[in-house]
């Protein structure tokens, strides 16, 4: 069940296991850092201004680029 759901997710994401895992790990670490800096920023507004915003925007942009590339790859005719 978990394996089947994982395969479906990877197919929907247009990625194989390693690239998907690499991005997910990178995103998780960066989001953890964004959360930490946001908490510090809440206490001392001069520290880490806009850091969480910049991280989340960059991750969203990278995710959108990867999604567009996967979509383009799926729509290209097979070359033999």
C-alpha positions, 0 to 999 in steps of 0.5 A, spaced: 500 500 500 505 504 501 509 502 496 503 503 491 502 510 493 509 512 493 510 510 486 503 514 484 506 520 488 513 519 484 509 519 477 505 525 479 511 529 481 514 527 474 521 524 478 524 518 480 526 516 487 533 520 488 531 526 485 524 527 489 528 525 495 533 530 494 529 535 493 524 533 499 530 533 504 533 540 501 526 543 502 525 540 509 532 542 512 531 549 509 523 550 511 526 548 518 531 553 518 526 558 515 522 556 521 527 557 526 529 564 523 522 566 523 522 565 531 528 569 532 525 574 528 519 575 532 523 576 538 528 581 535 525 584 528 532 586 526 535 579 525 533 575 519 528 580 516 525 577 510 529 570 511 523 566 511 519 569 506 526 569 501 526 561 503 519 559 501 519 563 495 525 560 492 523 553 494 516 555 491 520 557 484 524 551 484 518 547 485 514 550 479 520 550 475 521 542 476 514 541 475 514 545 468 520 541 466 516 534 468 510 537 464 514 539 458 518 532 458 511 528 458 508 532 452 515 531 448 514 526 443 518 519 444 525 520 440 527 513 437 
